[in-house]
Amino acid sequence: MKLKNCKLCRYSKICNDLPGICIVAQYAAVAVLIGALGFLFVTQELLS
């Protein structure tokens, strides 16, 4: 089952096999970014 929306995903070959990976990858990227920014903020507060 191939999805047209998967063209937006860089890993289209994986997406065509597992369509959910596209959506999960986007949320995971956002979560990592927020976590990294939060970690930096906390460490700056602790060091100052």
N, C-alpha and C positions, 0 to 999 in steps of 0.2 A: 504494500500500500504506500504510494508516494503522495506526499502532500505538496501543494503548490507553495504554501507558506514557508516551506523549508528552504526555499531559494534565499531567504533572508539570513539563514543560518550558515555560518562558514563550514560547519561539518555536515553538509547536506547528505553525504553518503551514510553517515551514522543516523542522521535524522530520518531518512527514508526507512531505515530498519526500526528505529525507536523514536517516533515523533515527539515523545514527551521530553527528550533530552534538550531540544531547542528551548523549550519553556523553562525547564529546570536550570539550564546553563545561564540564562538571562537573570533569573532570580538569584542564583548562586553568585554571579559576578557582582550584583548590587549588594548582596549580603557581605561579601568579602570587602568591598570598598567601604561600606559603612563601618564594618568591624575594624578595619585598618585605621580609619579616621578617628574612631572612638578610642582605639588603643593609643594612638599618637597623642590625643588630647589628654587622656588620663596620665600618660607618662610625663607629659610636659607639666601638668599640674603637680604631680608628685615630686618632680625634680626641682621645681621652682620654690 
